[in-house]
Amino acid sequence: MDGLNAQEQRELQGRMEKKQMKEFMTMYSRLVQRCFDDCVNDFTTKSLQSKEEGCVMKCVDKYLKGSERLGQRFQEQNAAMMQSGQLPGR
């Protein structure tokens, strides 16, 4: 970003923020859909039954922990590649 003027930096920052928000919303949507499909079975009441609520909580926790671990591994691999002088895609 050093070679960009202030206007270009703001534009790039805005694009990056939009992309991050889109990725977050995609992840959130997948999480909701997956946990709903896996846990919600009874449509005779408006609210979740305690069994369904427990299932949703476990599902969300597992999904978030998995995503966090995946992010950590990605950072570890990226750092290792940078240290060894390898660049992704080469």
PyMOL Python script that loads the backbone (N, CA, C, O; Angstrom):
from pymol import cmd

cmd.read_pdbstr("""\
ATOM      1  N   MET A   1       0.810  -1.193   0.000  1.00  0.00           N
ATOM      2  CA  MET A   1       0.000   0.000   0.000  1.00  0.00           C
ATOM      3  C   MET A   1       0.853   1.255   0.000  1.00  0.00           C
ATOM      4  O   MET A   1       0.326   2.363  -0.104  1.00  0.00           O
ATOM      5  N   ASP A   2       2.156   1.094   0.115  1.00  0.00           N
ATOM      6  CA  ASP A   2       3.044   2.252   0.155  1.00  0.00           C
ATOM      7  C   ASP A   2       3.029   3.040  -1.143  1.00  0.00           C
ATOM      8  O   ASP A   2       3.193   4.260  -1.118  1.00  0.00           O
ATOM      9  N   GLY A   3       2.834   2.372  -2.282  1.00  0.00           N
ATOM     10  CA  GLY A   3       2.868   3.035  -3.570  1.00  0.00           C
ATOM     11  C   GLY A   3       1.552   3.704  -3.942  1.00  0.00           C
ATOM     12  O   GLY A   3       1.422   4.222  -5.050  1.00  0.00           O
ATOM     13  N   LEU A   4       0.581   3.703  -3.047  1.00  0.00           N
ATOM     14  CA  LEU A   4      -0.735   4.267  -3.347  1.00  0.00           C
ATOM     15  C   LEU A   4      -0.893   5.631  -2.691  1.00  0.00           C
ATOM     16  O   LEU A   4      -0.373   5.877  -1.602  1.00  0.00           O
ATOM     17  N   ASN A   5      -1.624   6.519  -3.373  1.00  0.00           N
ATOM     18  CA  ASN A   5      -1.914   7.809  -2.747  1.00  0.00           C
ATOM     19  C   ASN A   5      -3.044   7.624  -1.730  1.00  0.00           C
ATOM     20  O   ASN A   5      -3.597   6.530  -1.611  1.00  0.00           O
ATOM     21  N   ALA A   6      -3.384   8.673  -1.007  1.00  0.00           N
ATOM     22  CA  ALA A   6      -4.375   8.580   0.076  1.00  0.00           C
ATOM     23  C   ALA A   6      -5.736   8.119  -0.432  1.00  0.00           C
ATOM     24  O   ALA A   6      -6.389   7.300   0.215  1.00  0.00           O
ATOM     25  N   GLN A   7      -6.169   8.629  -1.572  1.00  0.00           N
ATOM     26  CA  GLN A   7      -7.463   8.243  -2.136  1.00  0.00           C
ATOM     27  C   GLN A   7      -7.474   6.756  -2.491  1.00  0.00           C
ATOM     28  O   GLN A   7      -8.437   6.048  -2.197  1.00  0.00           O
ATOM     29  N   GLU A   8      -6.404   6.294  -3.122  1.00  0.00           N
ATOM     30  CA  GLU A   8      -6.313   4.880  -3.503  1.00  0.00           C
ATOM     31  C   GLU A   8      -6.263   3.983  -2.277  1.00  0.00           C
ATOM     32  O   GLU A   8      -6.842   2.896  -2.269  1.00  0.00           O
ATOM     33  N   GLN A   9      -5.566   4.443  -1.235  1.00  0.00           N
ATOM     34  CA  GLN A   9      -5.515   3.663   0.005  1.00  0.00           C
ATOM     35  C   GLN A   9      -6.897   3.541   0.637  1.00  0.00           C
ATOM     36  O   GLN A   9      -7.273   2.468   1.107  1.00  0.00           O
ATOM     37  N   ARG A  10      -7.659   4.645   0.652  1.00  0.00           N
ATOM     38  CA  ARG A  10      -9.022   4.592   1.206  1.00  0.00           C
ATOM     39  C   ARG A  10      -9.907   3.663   0.385  1.00  0.00           C
ATOM     40  O   ARG A  10     -10.700   2.902   0.939  1.00  0.00           O
ATOM     41  N   GLU A  11      -9.769   3.727  -0.933  1.00  0.00           N
ATOM     42  CA  GLU A  11     -10.564   2.862  -1.799  1.00  0.00           C
ATOM     43  C   GLU A  11     -10.215   1.392  -1.576  1.00  0.00           C
ATOM     44  O   GLU A  11     -11.098   0.539  -1.489  1.00  0.00           O
ATOM     45  N   LEU A  12      -8.927   1.114  -1.487  1.00  0.00           N
ATOM     46  CA  LEU A  12      -8.485  -0.263  -1.240  1.00  0.00           C
ATOM     47  C   LEU A  12      -8.974  -0.745   0.124  1.00  0.00           C
ATOM     48  O   LEU A  12      -9.435  -1.879   0.258  1.00  0.00           O
ATOM     49  N   GLN A  13      -8.873   0.113   1.126  1.00  0.00           N
ATOM     50  CA  GLN A  13      -9.333  -0.237   2.474  1.00  0.00           C
ATOM     51  C   GLN A  13     -10.830  -0.544   2.454  1.00  0.00           C
ATOM     52  O   GLN A  13     -11.281  -1.505   3.077  1.00  0.00           O
ATOM     53  N   GLY A  14     -11.592   0.271   1.740  1.00  0.00           N
ATOM     54  CA  GLY A  14     -13.037   0.044   1.633  1.00  0.00           C
ATOM     55  C   GLY A  14     -13.351  -1.282   0.970  1.00  0.00           C
ATOM     56  O   GLY A  14     -14.236  -2.012   1.416  1.00  0.00           O
ATOM     57  N   ARG A  15     -12.635  -1.591  -0.083  1.00  0.00           N
ATOM     58  CA  ARG A  15     -12.840  -2.873  -0.776  1.00  0.00           C
ATOM     59  C   ARG A  15     -12.494  -4.048   0.137  1.00  0.00           C
ATOM     60  O   ARG A  15     -13.201  -5.055   0.160  1.00  0.00           O
ATOM     61  N   MET A  16     -11.405  -3.909   0.883  1.00  0.00           N
ATOM     62  CA  MET A  16     -10.997  -4.984   1.791  1.00  0.00           C
ATOM     63  C   MET A  16     -12.039  -5.184   2.885  1.00  0.00           C
ATOM     64  O   MET A  16     -12.345  -6.320   3.250  1.00  0.00           O
ATOM     65  N   GLU A  17     -12.582  -4.095   3.409  1.00  0.00           N
ATOM     66  CA  GLU A  17     -13.613  -4.194   4.443  1.00  0.00           C
ATOM     67  C   GLU A  17     -14.874  -4.864   3.900  1.00  0.00           C
ATOM     68  O   GLU A  17     -15.482  -5.691   4.580  1.00  0.00           O
ATOM     69  N   LYS A  18     -15.268  -4.509   2.673  1.00  0.00           N
ATOM     70  CA  LYS A  18     -16.441  -5.144   2.053  1.00  0.00           C
ATOM     71  C   LYS A  18     -16.208  -6.636   1.857  1.00  0.00           C
ATOM     72  O   LYS A  18     -17.099  -7.448   2.108  1.00  0.00           O
ATOM     73  N   LYS A  19     -15.010  -6.993   1.408  1.00  0.00           N
ATOM     74  CA  LYS A  19     -14.690  -8.407   1.195  1.00  0.00           C
ATOM     75  C   LYS A  19     -14.719  -9.170   2.519  1.00  0.00           C
ATOM     76  O   LYS A  19     -15.257 -10.275   2.588  1.00  0.00           O
ATOM     77  N   GLN A  20     -14.145  -8.586   3.561  1.00  0.00           N
ATOM     78  CA  GLN A  20     -14.162  -9.231   4.872  1.00  0.00           C
ATOM     79  C   GLN A  20     -15.588  -9.408   5.386  1.00  0.00           C
ATOM     80  O   GLN A  20     -15.919 -10.448   5.955  1.00  0.00           O
ATOM     81  N   MET A  21     -16.432  -8.395   5.186  1.00  0.00           N
ATOM     82  CA  MET A  21     -17.817  -8.495   5.634  1.00  0.00           C
ATOM     83  C   MET A  21     -18.542  -9.587   4.855  1.00  0.00           C
ATOM     84  O   MET A  21     -19.310 -10.357   5.432  1.00  0.00           O
ATOM     85  N   LYS A  22     -18.302  -9.655   3.552  1.00  0.00           N
ATOM     86  CA  LYS A  22     -18.944 -10.692   2.732  1.00  0.00           C
ATOM     87  C   LYS A  22     -18.500 -12.080   3.196  1.00  0.00           C
ATOM     88  O   LYS A  22     -19.322 -12.990   3.302  1.00  0.00           O
ATOM     89  N   GLU A  23     -17.199 -12.245   3.474  1.00  0.00           N
ATOM     90  CA  GLU A  23     -16.700 -13.537   3.942  1.00  0.00           C
ATOM     91  C   GLU A  23     -17.295 -13.892   5.294  1.00  0.00           C
ATOM     92  O   GLU A  23     -17.643 -15.048   5.537  1.00  0.00           O
ATOM     93  N   PHE A  24     -17.414 -12.896   6.183  1.00  0.00           N
ATOM     94  CA  PHE A  24     -18.018 -13.135   7.490  1.00  0.00           C
ATOM     95  C   PHE A  24     -19.471 -13.565   7.341  1.00  0.00           C
ATOM     96  O   PHE A  24     -19.910 -14.519   7.984  1.00  0.00           O
ATOM     97  N   MET A  25     -20.215 -12.865   6.494  1.00  0.00           N
ATOM     98  CA  MET A  25     -21.630 -13.193   6.307  1.00  0.00           C
ATOM     99  C   MET A  25     -21.801 -14.575   5.673  1.00  0.00           C
ATOM    100  O   MET A  25     -22.742 -15.295   6.004  1.00  0.00           O
ATOM    101  N   THR A  26     -20.906 -14.942   4.775  1.00  0.00           N
ATOM    102  CA  THR A  26     -20.954 -16.275   4.174  1.00  0.00           C
ATOM    103  C   THR A  26     -20.703 -17.337   5.236  1.00  0.00           C
ATOM    104  O   THR A  26     -21.409 -18.345   5.289  1.00  0.00           O
ATOM    105  N   MET A  27     -19.695 -17.114   6.084  1.00  0.00           N
ATOM    106  CA  MET A  27     -19.403 -18.069   7.149  1.00  0.00           C
ATOM    107  C   MET A  27     -20.584 -18.170   8.116  1.00  0.00           C
ATOM    108  O   MET A  27     -20.970 -19.268   8.517  1.00  0.00           O
ATOM    109  N   TYR A  28     -21.148 -17.036   8.484  1.00  0.00           N
ATOM    110  CA  TYR A  28     -22.291 -17.012   9.398  1.00  0.00           C
ATOM    111  C   TYR A  28     -23.480 -17.762   8.793  1.00  0.00           C
ATOM    112  O   TYR A  28     -24.146 -18.539   9.477  1.00  0.00           O
ATOM    113  N   SER A  29     -23.736 -17.527   7.526  1.00  0.00           N
ATOM    114  CA  SER A  29     -24.844 -18.198   6.845  1.00  0.00           C
ATOM    115  C   SER A  29     -24.646 -19.712   6.825  1.00  0.00           C
ATOM    116  O   SER A  29     -25.587 -20.469   7.067  1.00  0.00           O
ATOM    117  N   ARG A  30     -23.433 -20.145   6.540  1.00  0.00           N
ATOM    118  CA  ARG A  30     -23.146 -21.592   6.551  1.00  0.00           C
ATOM    119  C   ARG A  30     -23.330 -22.180   7.940  1.00  0.00           C
ATOM    120  O   ARG A  30     -23.872 -23.274   8.096  1.00  0.00           O
ATOM    121  N   LEU A  31     -22.881 -21.451   8.936  1.00  0.00           N
ATOM    122  CA  LEU A  31     -23.014 -21.907  10.321  1.00  0.00           C
ATOM    123  C   LEU A  31     -24.483 -22.066  10.689  1.00  0.00           C
ATOM    124  O   LEU A  31     -24.882 -23.099  11.225  1.00  0.00           O
ATOM    125  N   VAL A  32     -25.277 -21.062  10.408  1.00  0.00           N
ATOM    126  CA  VAL A  32     -26.705 -21.108  10.729  1.00  0.00           C
ATOM    127  C   VAL A  32     -27.379 -22.271  10.003  1.00  0.00           C
ATOM    128  O   VAL A  32     -28.131 -23.037  10.606  1.00  0.00           O
ATOM    129  N   GLN A  33     -27.106 -22.395   8.722  1.00  0.00           N
ATOM    130  CA  GLN A  33     -27.743 -23.453   7.938  1.00  0.00           C
ATOM    131  C   GLN A  33     -27.353 -24.834   8.436  1.00  0.00           C
ATOM    132  O   GLN A  33     -28.199 -25.715   8.588  1.00  0.00           O
ATOM    133  N   ARG A  34     -26.067 -25.011   8.685  1.00  0.00           N
ATOM    134  CA  ARG A  34     -25.602 -26.327   9.125  1.00  0.00           C
ATOM    135  C   ARG A  34     -26.194 -26.713  10.478  1.00  0.00           C
ATOM    136  O   ARG A  34     -26.706 -27.819  10.649  1.00  0.00           O
ATOM    137  N   CYS A  35     -26.119 -25.791  11.432  1.00  0.00           N
ATOM    138  CA  CYS A  35     -26.628 -26.115  12.767  1.00  0.00           C
ATOM    139  C   CYS A  35     -28.146 -26.273  12.761  1.00  0.00           C
ATOM    140  O   CYS A  35     -28.683 -27.116  13.480  1.00  0.00           O
ATOM    141  N   PHE A  36     -28.833 -25.479  11.966  1.00  0.00           N
ATOM    142  CA  PHE A  36     -30.284 -25.642  11.852  1.00  0.00           C
ATOM    143  C   PHE A  36     -30.625 -27.007  11.280  1.00  0.00           C
ATOM    144  O   PHE A  36     -31.474 -27.718  11.818  1.00  0.00           O
ATOM    145  N   ASP A  37     -29.967 -27.371  10.194  1.00  0.00           N
ATOM    146  CA  ASP A  37     -30.238 -28.665   9.553  1.00  0.00           C
ATOM    147  C   ASP A  37     -29.934 -29.831  10.489  1.00  0.00           C
ATOM    148  O   ASP A  37     -30.668 -30.819  10.515  1.00  0.00           O
ATOM    149  N   ASP A  38     -28.848 -29.713  11.259  1.00  0.00           N
ATOM    150  CA  ASP A  38     -28.436 -30.801  12.138  1.00  0.00           C
ATOM    151  C   ASP A  38     -29.269 -30.899  13.416  1.00  0.00           C
ATOM    152  O   ASP A  38     -29.442 -31.988  13.963  1.00  0.00           O
ATOM    153  N   CYS A  39     -29.781 -29.768  13.890  1.00  0.00           N
ATOM    154  CA  CYS A  39     -30.352 -29.754  15.245  1.00  0.00           C
ATOM    155  C   CYS A  39     -31.863 -29.540  15.345  1.00  0.00           C
ATOM    156  O   CYS A  39     -32.492 -30.028  16.284  1.00  0.00           O
ATOM    157  N   VAL A  40     -32.433 -28.841  14.421  1.00  0.00           N
ATOM    158  CA  VAL A  40     -33.845 -28.489  14.558  1.00  0.00           C
ATOM    159  C   VAL A  40     -34.702 -29.499  13.803  1.00  0.00           C
ATOM    160  O   VAL A  40     -34.616 -29.635  12.583  1.00  0.00           O
ATOM    161  N   ASN A  41     -35.530 -30.202  14.574  1.00  0.00           N
ATOM    162  CA  ASN A  41     -36.340 -31.268  13.998  1.00  0.00           C
ATOM    163  C   ASN A  41     -37.827 -31.106  14.258  1.00  0.00           C
ATOM    164  O   ASN A  41     -38.653 -31.642  13.520  1.00  0.00           O
ATOM    165  N   ASP A  42     -38.169 -30.369  15.307  1.00  0.00           N
ATOM    166  CA  ASP A  42     -39.573 -30.256  15.711  1.00  0.00           C
ATOM    167  C   ASP A  42     -40.101 -28.872  15.343  1.00  0.00           C
ATOM    168  O   ASP A  42     -39.640 -27.858  15.868  1.00  0.00           O
ATOM    169  N   PHE A  43     -41.067 -28.848  14.440  1.00  0.00           N
ATOM    170  CA  PHE A  43     -41.626 -27.583  13.989  1.00  0.00           C
ATOM    171  C   PHE A  43     -43.031 -27.348  14.536  1.00  0.00           C
ATOM    172  O   PHE A  43     -43.804 -26.569  13.978  1.00  0.00           O
ATOM    173  N   THR A  44     -43.353 -28.038  15.645  1.00  0.00           N
ATOM    174  CA  THR A  44     -44.687 -27.892  16.225  1.00  0.00           C
ATOM    175  C   THR A  44     -44.754 -26.732  17.215  1.00  0.00           C
ATOM    176  O   THR A  44     -45.845 -26.353  17.640  1.00  0.00           O
ATOM    177  N   THR A  45     -43.618 -26.167  17.585  1.00  0.00           N
ATOM    178  CA  THR A  45     -43.597 -25.016  18.497  1.00  0.00           C
ATOM    179  C   THR A  45     -42.753 -23.903  17.886  1.00  0.00           C
ATOM    180  O   THR A  45     -41.944 -24.131  16.987  1.00  0.00           O
ATOM    181  N   LYS A  46     -42.967 -22.684  18.404  1.00  0.00           N
ATOM    182  CA  LYS A  46     -42.211 -21.537  17.907  1.00  0.00           C
ATOM    183  C   LYS A  46     -40.778 -21.518  18.429  1.00  0.00           C
ATOM    184  O   LYS A  46     -39.873 -21.048  17.739  1.00  0.00           O
ATOM    185  N   SER A  47     -40.570 -22.017  19.621  1.00  0.00           N
ATOM    186  CA  SER A  47     -39.244 -21.948  20.242  1.00  0.00           C
ATOM    187  C   SER A  47     -38.545 -23.309  20.173  1.00  0.00           C
ATOM    188  O   SER A  47     -39.166 -24.350  19.955  1.00  0.00           O
ATOM    189  N   LEU A  48     -37.244 -23.252  20.365  1.00  0.00           N
ATOM    190  CA  LEU A  48     -36.448 -24.479  20.355  1.00  0.00           C
ATOM    191  C   LEU A  48     -36.714 -25.285  21.614  1.00  0.00           C
ATOM    192  O   LEU A  48     -36.912 -24.717  22.687  1.00  0.00           O
ATOM    193  N   GLN A  49     -36.719 -26.583  21.491  1.00  0.00           N
ATOM    194  CA  GLN A  49     -36.779 -27.442  22.662  1.00  0.00           C
ATOM    195  C   GLN A  49     -35.390 -27.450  23.291  1.00  0.00           C
ATOM    196  O   GLN A  49     -34.408 -27.116  22.629  1.00  0.00           O
ATOM    197  N   SER A  50     -35.305 -27.822  24.544  1.00  0.00           N
ATOM    198  CA  SER A  50     -34.012 -27.785  25.243  1.00  0.00           C
ATOM    199  C   SER A  50     -32.984 -28.683  24.546  1.00  0.00           C
ATOM    200  O   SER A  50     -31.805 -28.336  24.478  1.00  0.00           O
ATOM    201  N   LYS A  51     -33.420 -29.814  24.036  1.00  0.00           N
ATOM    202  CA  LYS A  51     -32.518 -30.719  23.317  1.00  0.00           C
ATOM    203  C   LYS A  51     -31.966 -30.044  22.056  1.00  0.00           C
ATOM    204  O   LYS A  51     -30.775 -30.141  21.757  1.00  0.00           O
ATOM    205  N   GLU A  52     -32.844 -29.364  21.331  1.00  0.00           N
ATOM    206  CA  GLU A  52     -32.420 -28.670  20.116  1.00  0.00           C
ATOM    207  C   GLU A  52     -31.487 -27.511  20.458  1.00  0.00           C
ATOM    208  O   GLU A  52     -30.487 -27.293  19.774  1.00  0.00           O
ATOM    209  N   GLU A  53     -31.811 -26.774  21.509  1.00  0.00           N
ATOM    210  CA  GLU A  53     -30.981 -25.642  21.909  1.00  0.00           C
ATOM    211  C   GLU A  53     -29.581 -26.109  22.312  1.00  0.00           C
ATOM    212  O   GLU A  53     -28.586 -25.478  21.954  1.00  0.00           O
ATOM    213  N   GLY A  54     -29.508 -27.208  23.051  1.00  0.00           N
ATOM    214  CA  GLY A  54     -28.209 -27.772  23.432  1.00  0.00           C
ATOM    215  C   GLY A  54     -27.415 -28.203  22.207  1.00  0.00           C
ATOM    216  O   GLY A  54     -26.204 -27.991  22.132  1.00  0.00           O
ATOM    217  N   CYS A  55     -28.097 -28.799  21.264  1.00  0.00           N
ATOM    218  CA  CYS A  55     -27.456 -29.239  20.026  1.00  0.00           C
ATOM    219  C   CYS A  55     -26.905 -28.041  19.259  1.00  0.00           C
ATOM    220  O   CYS A  55     -25.779 -28.083  18.764  1.00  0.00           O
ATOM    221  N   VAL A  56     -27.700 -26.969  19.159  1.00  0.00           N
ATOM    222  CA  VAL A  56     -27.267 -25.762  18.448  1.00  0.00           C
ATOM    223  C   VAL A  56     -26.032 -25.170  19.128  1.00  0.00           C
ATOM    224  O   VAL A  56     -25.078 -24.782  18.454  1.00  0.00           O
ATOM    225  N   MET A  57     -26.048 -25.101  20.446  1.00  0.00           N
ATOM    226  CA  MET A  57     -24.903 -24.534  21.175  1.00  0.00           C
ATOM    227  C   MET A  57     -23.635 -25.348  20.924  1.00  0.00           C
ATOM    228  O   MET A  57     -22.565 -24.781  20.699  1.00  0.00           O
ATOM    229  N   LYS A  58     -23.752 -26.654  20.962  1.00  0.00           N
ATOM    230  CA  LYS A  58     -22.596 -27.519  20.691  1.00  0.00           C
ATOM    231  C   LYS A  58     -22.129 -27.368  19.250  1.00  0.00           C
ATOM    232  O   LYS A  58     -20.929 -27.328  18.978  1.00  0.00           O
ATOM    233  N   CYS A  59     -23.075 -27.286  18.341  1.00  0.00           N
ATOM    234  CA  CYS A  59     -22.760 -27.151  16.918  1.00  0.00           C
ATOM    235  C   CYS A  59     -21.995 -25.849  16.657  1.00  0.00           C
ATOM    236  O   CYS A  59     -20.969 -25.848  15.976  1.00  0.00           O
ATOM    237  N   VAL A  60     -22.498 -24.755  17.199  1.00  0.00           N
ATOM    238  CA  VAL A  60     -21.844 -23.456  17.018  1.00  0.00           C
ATOM    239  C   VAL A  60     -20.444 -23.480  17.625  1.00  0.00           C
ATOM    240  O   VAL A  60     -19.487 -23.016  17.005  1.00  0.00           O
ATOM    241  N   ASP A  61     -20.329 -24.017  18.827  1.00  0.00           N
ATOM    242  CA  ASP A  61     -19.034 -24.084  19.501  1.00  0.00           C
ATOM    243  C   ASP A  61     -18.034 -24.893  18.676  1.00  0.00           C
ATOM    244  O   ASP A  61     -16.891 -24.477  18.485  1.00  0.00           O
ATOM    245  N   LYS A  62     -18.467 -26.026  18.201  1.00  0.00           N
ATOM    246  CA  LYS A  62     -17.593 -26.897  17.405  1.00  0.00           C
ATOM    247  C   LYS A  62     -17.183 -26.210  16.098  1.00  0.00           C
ATOM    248  O   LYS A  62     -16.018 -26.268  15.706  1.00  0.00           O
ATOM    249  N   TYR A  63     -18.124 -25.570  15.434  1.00  0.00           N
ATOM    250  CA  TYR A  63     -17.853 -24.883  14.166  1.00  0.00           C
ATOM    251  C   TYR A  63     -16.844 -23.759  14.376  1.00  0.00           C
ATOM    252  O   TYR A  63     -15.887 -23.627  13.613  1.00  0.00           O
ATOM    253  N   LEU A  64     -17.062 -22.943  15.422  1.00  0.00           N
ATOM    254  CA  LEU A  64     -16.160 -21.815  15.682  1.00  0.00           C
ATOM    255  C   LEU A  64     -14.766 -22.283  16.083  1.00  0.00           C
ATOM    256  O   LEU A  64     -13.768 -21.701  15.658  1.00  0.00           O
ATOM    257  N   LYS A  65     -14.694 -23.322  16.894  1.00  0.00           N
ATOM    258  CA  LYS A  65     -13.387 -23.861  17.274  1.00  0.00           C
ATOM    259  C   LYS A  65     -12.656 -24.428  16.058  1.00  0.00           C
ATOM    260  O   LYS A  65     -11.446 -24.256  15.914  1.00  0.00           O
ATOM    261  N   GLY A  66     -13.395 -25.097  15.198  1.00  0.00           N
ATOM    262  CA  GLY A  66     -12.798 -25.633  13.979  1.00  0.00           C
ATOM    263  C   GLY A  66     -12.293 -24.528  13.067  1.00  0.00           C
ATOM    264  O   GLY A  66     -11.204 -24.630  12.503  1.00  0.00           O
ATOM    265  N   SER A  67     -13.088 -23.468  12.921  1.00  0.00           N
ATOM    266  CA  SER A  67     -12.681 -22.333  12.094  1.00  0.00           C
ATOM    267  C   SER A  67     -11.453 -21.641  12.676  1.00  0.00           C
ATOM    268  O   SER A  67     -10.553 -21.235  11.942  1.00  0.00           O
ATOM    269  N   GLU A  68     -11.425 -21.510  13.991  1.00  0.00           N
ATOM    270  CA  GLU A  68     -10.277 -20.883  14.660  1.00  0.00           C
ATOM    271  C   GLU A  68      -9.016 -21.722  14.439  1.00  0.00           C
ATOM    272  O   GLU A  68      -7.952 -21.185  14.132  1.00  0.00           O
ATOM    273  N   ARG A  69      -9.142 -23.016  14.594  1.00  0.00           N
ATOM    274  CA  ARG A  69      -7.989 -23.905  14.407  1.00  0.00           C
ATOM    275  C   ARG A  69      -7.501 -23.861  12.964  1.00  0.00           C
ATOM    276  O   ARG A  69      -6.297 -23.850  12.708  1.00  0.00           O
ATOM    277  N   LEU A  70      -8.426 -23.837  12.043  1.00  0.00           N
ATOM    278  CA  LEU A  70      -8.072 -23.753  10.625  1.00  0.00           C
ATOM    279  C   LEU A  70      -7.307 -22.455  10.345  1.00  0.00           C
ATOM    280  O   LEU A  70      -6.309 -22.463   9.624  1.00  0.00           O
ATOM    281  N   GLY A  71      -7.772 -21.353  10.911  1.00  0.00           N
ATOM    282  CA  GLY A  71      -7.085 -20.073  10.752  1.00  0.00           C
ATOM    283  C   GLY A  71      -5.686 -20.101  11.340  1.00  0.00           C
ATOM    284  O   GLY A  71      -4.751 -19.555  10.754  1.00  0.00           O
ATOM    285  N   GLN A  72      -5.538 -20.736  12.500  1.00  0.00           N
ATOM    286  CA  GLN A  72      -4.217 -20.856  13.123  1.00  0.00           C
ATOM    287  C   GLN A  72      -3.272 -21.664  12.249  1.00  0.00           C
ATOM    288  O   GLN A  72      -2.122 -21.274  12.044  1.00  0.00           O
ATOM    289  N   ARG A  73      -3.747 -22.773  11.741  1.00  0.00           N
ATOM    290  CA  ARG A  73      -2.906 -23.612  10.877  1.00  0.00           C
ATOM    291  C   ARG A  73      -2.506 -22.855   9.612  1.00  0.00           C
ATOM    292  O   ARG A  73      -1.367 -22.962   9.158  1.00  0.00           O
ATOM    293  N   PHE A  74      -3.432 -22.097   9.047  1.00  0.00           N
ATOM    294  CA  PHE A  74      -3.137 -21.312   7.863  1.00  0.00           C
ATOM    295  C   PHE A  74      -2.031 -20.305   8.177  1.00  0.00           C
ATOM    296  O   PHE A  74      -1.098 -20.147   7.390  1.00  0.00           O
ATOM    297  N   GLN A  75      -2.126 -19.627   9.316  1.00  0.00           N
ATOM    298  CA  GLN A  75      -1.103 -18.659   9.709  1.00  0.00           C
ATOM    299  C   GLN A  75       0.241 -19.338   9.935  1.00  0.00           C
ATOM    300  O   GLN A  75       1.279 -18.811   9.535  1.00  0.00           O
ATOM    301  N   GLU A  76       0.227 -20.505  10.573  1.00  0.00           N
ATOM    302  CA  GLU A  76       1.471 -21.247  10.810  1.00  0.00           C
ATOM    303  C   GLU A  76       2.129 -21.632   9.492  1.00  0.00           C
ATOM    304  O   GLU A  76       3.336 -21.464   9.320  1.00  0.00           O
ATOM    305  N   GLN A  77       1.337 -22.145   8.570  1.00  0.00           N
ATOM    306  CA  GLN A  77       1.878 -22.557   7.272  1.00  0.00           C
ATOM    307  C   GLN A  77       2.383 -21.356   6.484  1.00  0.00           C
ATOM    308  O   GLN A  77       3.428 -21.427   5.838  1.00  0.00           O
ATOM    309  N   ASN A  78       1.645 -20.260   6.537  1.00  0.00           N
ATOM    310  CA  ASN A  78       2.047 -19.053   5.837  1.00  0.00           C
ATOM    311  C   ASN A  78       3.371 -18.526   6.406  1.00  0.00           C
ATOM    312  O   ASN A  78       4.257 -18.132   5.649  1.00  0.00           O
ATOM    313  N   ALA A  79       3.504 -18.520   7.732  1.00  0.00           N
ATOM    314  CA  ALA A  79       4.737 -18.069   8.367  1.00  0.00           C
ATOM    315  C   ALA A  79       5.908 -18.973   7.992  1.00  0.00           C
ATOM    316  O   ALA A  79       7.011 -18.489   7.734  1.00  0.00           O
ATOM    317  N   ALA A  80       5.673 -20.275   7.960  1.00  0.00           N
ATOM    318  CA  ALA A  80       6.728 -21.220   7.592  1.00  0.00           C
ATOM    319  C   ALA A  80       7.162 -21.005   6.145  1.00  0.00           C
ATOM    320  O   ALA A  80       8.352 -21.064   5.835  1.00  0.00           O
ATOM    321  N   MET A  81       6.206 -20.758   5.270  1.00  0.00           N
ATOM    322  CA  MET A  81       6.536 -20.515   3.864  1.00  0.00           C
ATOM    323  C   MET A  81       7.322 -19.216   3.703  1.00  0.00           C
ATOM    324  O   MET A  81       8.253 -19.145   2.901  1.00  0.00           O
ATOM    325  N   MET A  82       6.947 -18.197   4.461  1.00  0.00           N
ATOM    326  CA  MET A  82       7.648 -16.920   4.374  1.00  0.00           C
ATOM    327  C   MET A  82       9.080 -17.066   4.898  1.00  0.00           C
ATOM    328  O   MET A  82      10.009 -16.479   4.342  1.00  0.00           O
ATOM    329  N   GLN A  83       9.256 -17.839   5.955  1.00  0.00           N
ATOM    330  CA  GLN A  83      10.588 -18.061   6.521  1.00  0.00           C
ATOM    331  C   GLN A  83      11.490 -18.813   5.561  1.00  0.00           C
ATOM    332  O   GLN A  83      12.684 -18.532   5.464  1.00  0.00           O
ATOM    333  N   SER A  84      10.915 -19.762   4.859  1.00  0.00           N
ATOM    334  CA  SER A  84      11.722 -20.567   3.935  1.00  0.00           C
ATOM    335  C   SER A  84      11.911 -19.884   2.593  1.00  0.00           C
ATOM    336  O   SER A  84      12.622 -20.388   1.724  1.00  0.00           O
ATOM    337  N   GLY A  85      11.266 -18.727   2.427  1.00  0.00           N
ATOM    338  CA  GLY A  85      11.415 -17.988   1.184  1.00  0.00           C
ATOM    339  C   GLY A  85      10.471 -18.405   0.087  1.00  0.00           C
ATOM    340  O   GLY A  85      10.541 -17.880  -1.024  1.00  0.00           O
ATOM    341  N   GLN A  86       9.581 -19.344   0.379  1.00  0.00           N
ATOM    342  CA  GLN A  86       8.582 -19.773  -0.606  1.00  0.00           C
ATOM    343  C   GLN A  86       7.413 -18.817  -0.571  1.00  0.00           C
ATOM    344  O   GLN A  86       7.001 -18.374   0.500  1.00  0.00           O
ATOM    345  N   LEU A  87       6.887 -18.501  -1.712  1.00  0.00           N
ATOM    346  CA  LEU A  87       5.703 -17.670  -1.796  1.00  0.00           C
ATOM    347  C   LEU A  87       4.551 -18.515  -2.328  1.00  0.00           C
ATOM    348  O   LEU A  87       4.750 -19.326  -3.233  1.00  0.00           O
ATOM    349  N   PRO A  88       3.351 -18.339  -1.781  1.00  0.00           N
ATOM    350  CA  PRO A  88       2.191 -19.094  -2.276  1.00  0.00           C
ATOM    351  C   PRO A  88       1.993 -18.865  -3.770  1.00  0.00           C
ATOM    352  O   PRO A  88       2.128 -17.746  -4.264  1.00  0.00           O
ATOM    353  N   GLY A  89       1.674 -19.929  -4.470  1.00  0.00           N
ATOM    354  CA  GLY A  89       1.380 -19.845  -5.894  1.00  0.00           C
ATOM    355  C   GLY A  89       2.597 -19.916  -6.789  1.00  0.00           C
ATOM    356  O   GLY A  89       2.479 -19.725  -8.000  1.00  0.00           O
ATOM    357  N   ARG A  90       3.755 -20.183  -6.233  1.00  0.00           N
ATOM    358  CA  ARG A  90       4.961 -20.274  -7.052  1.00  0.00           C
ATOM    359  C   ARG A  90       5.533 -21.646  -7.031  1.00  0.00           C
ATOM    360  O   ARG A  90       6.554 -21.899  -7.670  1.00  0.00           O
TER     361      ARG A  90
END
""", "prot")
cmd.dss("prot")
cmd.show_as("cartoon", "prot")
cmd.util.cbc("prot")
cmd.orient("prot")
